[in-house]
Amino acid sequence: MSNTEKPANSGSSREERLAAKLRENLRRRKAQSRAMEDTQTQISDSQG
């Protein structure tokens, strides 16, 4: 047995970390999408 082996819970903590990053990324992209929609709506409202 070598000391370089990772603990058994490292896989789950990695998955948790990745899942948290994905959720954060999704929230950020949704916020950006909403901001772009608002901008497009304001532009079309002011033109017409």
Secondary structure as UniProt FT lines:
FT   TURN            3..4
FT   TURN            8..9
FT   HELIX           10..47
//
